Amino acid sequence: MEQKRISVKICVGTACFVQGGADLLLYEDFLDPELLGLCDIEGTSCLGGCKTDDPKWKAPLVEIAGVLYPNVTKQRLAELLREAVDA
């Protein structure tokens, strides 16, 4: 049975771009090729998390399978994708 591909959107709005989103766009340089084969990854305009007063919503934001995650680093992106693939 073929595994469903996971939709991944990396915010490249101004705040996210300058606070690490640009680094996340280089995902081919740091993600496991197996993960790359299971995900559809793209940059996207502002995901809106920075518009809240809640301090936990720090840039950069990433949306994985419809769920928004704040303050994502390269390591955290790899972890989140692994969790999504294994779910």
Chimera marker file (.cmm) of the C-alpha trace (Angstrom):
<marker_set name="trace">
<marker id="1" x="0.000" y="0.000" z="0.000" r="1" g="1" b="0" radius="0.5"/>
<marker id="2" x="1.368" y="3.396" z="-0.979" r="1" g="1" b="0" radius="0.5"/>
<marker id="3" x="1.861" y="5.867" z="1.867" r="1" g="1" b="0" radius="0.5"/>
<marker id="4" x="0.036" y="9.181" z="1.574" r="1" g="1" b="0" radius="0.5"/>
<marker id="5" x="2.356" y="12.135" z="0.979" r="1" g="1" b="0" radius="0.5"/>
<marker id="6" x="2.559" y="14.719" z="3.743" r="1" g="1" b="0" radius="0.5"/>
<marker id="7" x="1.907" y="18.366" z="2.914" r="1" g="1" b="0" radius="0.5"/>
<marker id="8" x="4.501" y="20.714" z="4.420" r="1" g="1" b="0" radius="0.5"/>
<marker id="9" x="4.385" y="24.502" z="4.135" r="1" g="1" b="0" radius="0.5"/>
<marker id="10" x="7.313" y="26.599" z="5.322" r="1" g="1" b="0" radius="0.5"/>
<marker id="11" x="6.380" y="30.192" z="6.045" r="1" g="1" b="0" radius="0.5"/>
<marker id="12" x="8.523" y="32.690" z="4.175" r="1" g="1" b="0" radius="0.5"/>
<marker id="13" x="6.704" y="35.814" z="5.293" r="1" g="1" b="0" radius="0.5"/>
<marker id="14" x="9.126" y="38.533" z="6.381" r="1" g="1" b="0" radius="0.5"/>
<marker id="15" x="9.364" y="37.613" z="10.088" r="1" g="1" b="0" radius="0.5"/>
<marker id="16" x="9.647" y="33.883" z="9.436" r="1" g="1" b="0" radius="0.5"/>
<marker id="17" x="12.095" y="34.315" z="6.563" r="1" g="1" b="0" radius="0.5"/>
<marker id="18" x="14.590" y="36.358" z="8.580" r="1" g="1" b="0" radius="0.5"/>
<marker id="19" x="14.198" y="34.247" z="11.734" r="1" g="1" b="0" radius="0.5"/>
<marker id="20" x="15.042" y="30.903" z="10.159" r="1" g="1" b="0" radius="0.5"/>
<marker id="21" x="12.509" y="30.213" z="7.433" r="1" g="1" b="0" radius="0.5"/>
<marker id="22" x="15.169" y="30.853" z="4.795" r="1" g="1" b="0" radius="0.5"/>
<marker id="23" x="17.325" y="28.102" z="6.351" r="1" g="1" b="0" radius="0.5"/>
<marker id="24" x="14.372" y="25.699" z="6.397" r="1" g="1" b="0" radius="0.5"/>
<marker id="25" x="13.925" y="26.201" z="2.648" r="1" g="1" b="0" radius="0.5"/>
<marker id="26" x="17.281" y="24.447" z="2.235" r="1" g="1" b="0" radius="0.5"/>
<marker id="27" x="15.598" y="21.252" z="3.472" r="1" g="1" b="0" radius="0.5"/>
<marker id="28" x="17.208" y="19.106" z="0.774" r="1" g="1" b="0" radius="0.5"/>
<marker id="29" x="20.566" y="19.772" z="2.453" r="1" g="1" b="0" radius="0.5"/>
<marker id="30" x="19.595" y="18.428" z="5.882" r="1" g="1" b="0" radius="0.5"/>
<marker id="31" x="16.563" y="16.142" z="5.667" r="1" g="1" b="0" radius="0.5"/>
<marker id="32" x="16.810" y="12.387" z="5.261" r="1" g="1" b="0" radius="0.5"/>
<marker id="33" x="16.142" y="11.459" z="1.607" r="1" g="1" b="0" radius="0.5"/>
<marker id="34" x="13.518" y="8.974" z="2.823" r="1" g="1" b="0" radius="0.5"/>
<marker id="35" x="11.560" y="11.843" z="4.395" r="1" g="1" b="0" radius="0.5"/>
<marker id="36" x="11.926" y="13.933" z="1.252" r="1" g="1" b="0" radius="0.5"/>
<marker id="37" x="10.336" y="11.140" z="-0.745" r="1" g="1" b="0" radius="0.5"/>
<marker id="38" x="7.258" y="11.139" z="1.498" r="1" g="1" b="0" radius="0.5"/>
<marker id="39" x="6.644" y="14.878" z="1.741" r="1" g="1" b="0" radius="0.5"/>
<marker id="40" x="5.502" y="17.666" z="-0.538" r="1" g="1" b="0" radius="0.5"/>
<marker id="41" x="7.419" y="20.670" z="0.811" r="1" g="1" b="0" radius="0.5"/>
<marker id="42" x="6.915" y="24.243" z="-0.344" r="1" g="1" b="0" radius="0.5"/>
<marker id="43" x="7.465" y="27.795" z="0.803" r="1" g="1" b="0" radius="0.5"/>
<marker id="44" x="4.331" y="29.811" z="1.435" r="1" g="1" b="0" radius="0.5"/>
<marker id="45" x="3.321" y="33.335" z="2.328" r="1" g="1" b="0" radius="0.5"/>
<marker id="46" x="2.541" y="34.314" z="5.911" r="1" g="1" b="0" radius="0.5"/>
<marker id="47" x="0.776" y="31.608" z="7.920" r="1" g="1" b="0" radius="0.5"/>
<marker id="48" x="-0.496" y="34.205" z="10.403" r="1" g="1" b="0" radius="0.5"/>
<marker id="49" x="0.944" y="32.871" z="13.652" r="1" g="1" b="0" radius="0.5"/>
<marker id="50" x="2.980" y="36.013" z="14.232" r="1" g="1" b="0" radius="0.5"/>
<marker id="51" x="-0.217" y="38.060" z="14.371" r="1" g="1" b="0" radius="0.5"/>
<marker id="52" x="-1.119" y="36.741" z="17.818" r="1" g="1" b="0" radius="0.5"/>
<marker id="53" x="-0.029" y="38.125" z="21.187" r="1" g="1" b="0" radius="0.5"/>
<marker id="54" x="0.692" y="34.602" z="22.448" r="1" g="1" b="0" radius="0.5"/>
<marker id="55" x="4.480" y="34.469" z="23.056" r="1" g="1" b="0" radius="0.5"/>
<marker id="56" x="4.710" y="30.791" z="22.070" r="1" g="1" b="0" radius="0.5"/>
<marker id="57" x="3.998" y="31.680" z="18.425" r="1" g="1" b="0" radius="0.5"/>
<marker id="58" x="7.519" y="32.624" z="17.386" r="1" g="1" b="0" radius="0.5"/>
<marker id="59" x="8.842" y="32.499" z="13.862" r="1" g="1" b="0" radius="0.5"/>
<marker id="60" x="9.544" y="30.519" z="11.819" r="1" g="1" b="0" radius="0.5"/>
<marker id="61" x="6.246" y="28.700" z="11.425" r="1" g="1" b="0" radius="0.5"/>
<marker id="62" x="5.698" y="25.462" z="9.550" r="1" g="1" b="0" radius="0.5"/>
<marker id="63" x="2.422" y="23.759" z="8.689" r="1" g="1" b="0" radius="0.5"/>
<marker id="64" x="2.556" y="19.962" z="8.510" r="1" g="1" b="0" radius="0.5"/>
<marker id="65" x="-0.554" y="18.072" z="7.415" r="1" g="1" b="0" radius="0.5"/>
<marker id="66" x="-2.696" y="21.058" z="8.383" r="1" g="1" b="0" radius="0.5"/>
<marker id="67" x="-1.162" y="21.548" z="11.852" r="1" g="1" b="0" radius="0.5"/>
<marker id="68" x="0.787" y="24.748" z="12.547" r="1" g="1" b="0" radius="0.5"/>
<marker id="69" x="4.072" y="24.567" z="14.496" r="1" g="1" b="0" radius="0.5"/>
<marker id="70" x="5.954" y="27.624" z="15.839" r="1" g="1" b="0" radius="0.5"/>
<marker id="71" x="9.669" y="28.238" z="16.339" r="1" g="1" b="0" radius="0.5"/>
<marker id="72" x="10.775" y="25.425" z="14.020" r="1" g="1" b="0" radius="0.5"/>
<marker id="73" x="14.484" y="24.728" z="13.615" r="1" g="1" b="0" radius="0.5"/>
<marker id="74" x="16.079" y="22.378" z="11.085" r="1" g="1" b="0" radius="0.5"/>
<marker id="75" x="16.341" y="19.674" z="13.748" r="1" g="1" b="0" radius="0.5"/>
<marker id="76" x="12.744" y="20.196" z="14.869" r="1" g="1" b="0" radius="0.5"/>
<marker id="77" x="11.510" y="20.040" z="11.265" r="1" g="1" b="0" radius="0.5"/>
<marker id="78" x="13.202" y="16.667" z="10.816" r="1" g="1" b="0" radius="0.5"/>
<marker id="79" x="11.659" y="15.416" z="14.089" r="1" g="1" b="0" radius="0.5"/>
<marker id="80" x="8.171" y="16.641" z="13.182" r="1" g="1" b="0" radius="0.5"/>
<marker id="81" x="8.336" y="15.058" z="9.742" r="1" g="1" b="0" radius="0.5"/>
<marker id="82" x="9.540" y="11.758" z="11.183" r="1" g="1" b="0" radius="0.5"/>
<marker id="83" x="6.614" y="11.811" z="13.648" r="1" g="1" b="0" radius="0.5"/>
<marker id="84" x="4.167" y="12.570" z="10.824" r="1" g="1" b="0" radius="0.5"/>
<marker id="85" x="5.531" y="9.755" z="8.664" r="1" g="1" b="0" radius="0.5"/>
<marker id="86" x="5.439" y="7.263" z="11.539" r="1" g="1" b="0" radius="0.5"/>
<marker id="87" x="1.891" y="8.201" z="12.591" r="1" g="1" b="0" radius="0.5"/>
<link id1="1" id2="2" r="1" g="1" b="0" radius="0.2"/>
<link id1="2" id2="3" r="1" g="1" b="0" radius="0.2"/>
<link id1="3" id2="4" r="1" g="1" b="0" radius="0.2"/>
<link id1="4" id2="5" r="1" g="1" b="0" radius="0.2"/>
<link id1="5" id2="6" r="1" g="1" b="0" radius="0.2"/>
<link id1="6" id2="7" r="1" g="1" b="0" radius="0.2"/>
<link id1="7" id2="8" r="1" g="1" b="0" radius="0.2"/>
<link id1="8" id2="9" r="1" g="1" b="0" radius="0.2"/>
<link id1="9" id2="10" r="1" g="1" b="0" radius="0.2"/>
<link id1="10" id2="11" r="1" g="1" b="0" radius="0.2"/>
<link id1="11" id2="12" r="1" g="1" b="0" radius="0.2"/>
<link id1="12" id2="13" r="1" g="1" b="0" radius="0.2"/>
<link id1="13" id2="14" r="1" g="1" b="0" radius="0.2"/>
<link id1="14" id2="15" r="1" g="1" b="0" radius="0.2"/>
<link id1="15" id2="16" r="1" g="1" b="0" radius="0.2"/>
<link id1="16" id2="17" r="1" g="1" b="0" radius="0.2"/>
<link id1="17" id2="18" r="1" g="1" b="0" radius="0.2"/>
<link id1="18" id2="19" r="1" g="1" b="0" radius="0.2"/>
<link id1="19" id2="20" r="1" g="1" b="0" radius="0.2"/>
<link id1="20" id2="21" r="1" g="1" b="0" radius="0.2"/>
<link id1="21" id2="22" r="1" g="1" b="0" radius="0.2"/>
<link id1="22" id2="23" r="1" g="1" b="0" radius="0.2"/>
<link id1="23" id2="24" r="1" g="1" b="0" radius="0.2"/>
<link id1="24" id2="25" r="1" g="1" b="0" radius="0.2"/>
<link id1="25" id2="26" r="1" g="1" b="0" radius="0.2"/>
<link id1="26" id2="27" r="1" g="1" b="0" radius="0.2"/>
<link id1="27" id2="28" r="1" g="1" b="0" radius="0.2"/>
<link id1="28" id2="29" r="1" g="1" b="0" radius="0.2"/>
<link id1="29" id2="30" r="1" g="1" b="0" radius="0.2"/>
<link id1="30" id2="31" r="1" g="1" b="0" radius="0.2"/>
<link id1="31" id2="32" r="1" g="1" b="0" radius="0.2"/>
<link id1="32" id2="33" r="1" g="1" b="0" radius="0.2"/>
<link id1="33" id2="34" r="1" g="1" b="0" radius="0.2"/>
<link id1="34" id2="35" r="1" g="1" b="0" radius="0.2"/>
<link id1="35" id2="36" r="1" g="1" b="0" radius="0.2"/>
<link id1="36" id2="37" r="1" g="1" b="0" radius="0.2"/>
<link id1="37" id2="38" r="1" g="1" b="0" radius="0.2"/>
<link id1="38" id2="39" r="1" g="1" b="0" radius="0.2"/>
<link id1="39" id2="40" r="1" g="1" b="0" radius="0.2"/>
<link id1="40" id2="41" r="1" g="1" b="0" radius="0.2"/>
<link id1="41" id2="42" r="1" g="1" b="0" radius="0.2"/>
<link id1="42" id2="43" r="1" g="1" b="0" radius="0.2"/>
<link id1="43" id2="44" r="1" g="1" b="0" radius="0.2"/>
<link id1="44" id2="45" r="1" g="1" b="0" radius="0.2"/>
<link id1="45" id2="46" r="1" g="1" b="0" radius="0.2"/>
<link id1="46" id2="47" r="1" g="1" b="0" radius="0.2"/>
<link id1="47" id2="48" r="1" g="1" b="0" radius="0.2"/>
<link id1="48" id2="49" r="1" g="1" b="0" radius="0.2"/>
<link id1="49" id2="50" r="1" g="1" b="0" radius="0.2"/>
<link id1="50" id2="51" r="1" g="1" b="0" radius="0.2"/>
<link id1="51" id2="52" r="1" g="1" b="0" radius="0.2"/>
<link id1="52" id2="53" r="1" g="1" b="0" radius="0.2"/>
<link id1="53" id2="54" r="1" g="1" b="0" radius="0.2"/>
<link id1="54" id2="55" r="1" g="1" b="0" radius="0.2"/>
<link id1="55" id2="56" r="1" g="1" b="0" radius="0.2"/>
<link id1="56" id2="57" r="1" g="1" b="0" radius="0.2"/>
<link id1="57" id2="58" r="1" g="1" b="0" radius="0.2"/>
<link id1="58" id2="59" r="1" g="1" b="0" radius="0.2"/>
<link id1="59" id2="60" r="1" g="1" b="0" radius="0.2"/>
<link id1="60" id2="61" r="1" g="1" b="0" radius="0.2"/>
<link id1="61" id2="62" r="1" g="1" b="0" radius="0.2"/>
<link id1="62" id2="63" r="1" g="1" b="0" radius="0.2"/>
<link id1="63" id2="64" r="1" g="1" b="0" radius="0.2"/>
<link id1="64" id2="65" r="1" g="1" b="0" radius="0.2"/>
<link id1="65" id2="66" r="1" g="1" b="0" radius="0.2"/>
<link id1="66" id2="67" r="1" g="1" b="0" radius="0.2"/>
<link id1="67" id2="68" r="1" g="1" b="0" radius="0.2"/>
<link id1="68" id2="69" r="1" g="1" b="0" radius="0.2"/>
<link id1="69" id2="70" r="1" g="1" b="0" radius="0.2"/>
<link id1="70" id2="71" r="1" g="1" b="0" radius="0.2"/>
<link id1="71" id2="72" r="1" g="1" b="0" radius="0.2"/>
<link id1="72" id2="73" r="1" g="1" b="0" radius="0.2"/>
<link id1="73" id2="74" r="1" g="1" b="0" radius="0.2"/>
<link id1="74" id2="75" r="1" g="1" b="0" radius="0.2"/>
<link id1="75" id2="76" r="1" g="1" b="0" radius="0.2"/>
<link id1="76" id2="77" r="1" g="1" b="0" radius="0.2"/>
<link id1="77" id2="78" r="1" g="1" b="0" radius="0.2"/>
<link id1="78" id2="79" r="1" g="1" b="0" radius="0.2"/>
<link id1="79" id2="80" r="1" g="1" b="0" radius="0.2"/>
<link id1="80" id2="81" r="1" g="1" b="0" radius="0.2"/>
<link id1="81" id2="82" r="1" g="1" b="0" radius="0.2"/>
<link id1="82" id2="83" r="1" g="1" b="0" radius="0.2"/>
<link id1="83" id2="84" r="1" g="1" b="0" radius="0.2"/>
<link id1="84" id2="85" r="1" g="1" b="0" radius="0.2"/>
<link id1="85" id2="86" r="1" g="1" b="0" radius="0.2"/>
<link id1="86" id2="87" r="1" g="1" b="0" radius="0.2"/>
</marker_set>
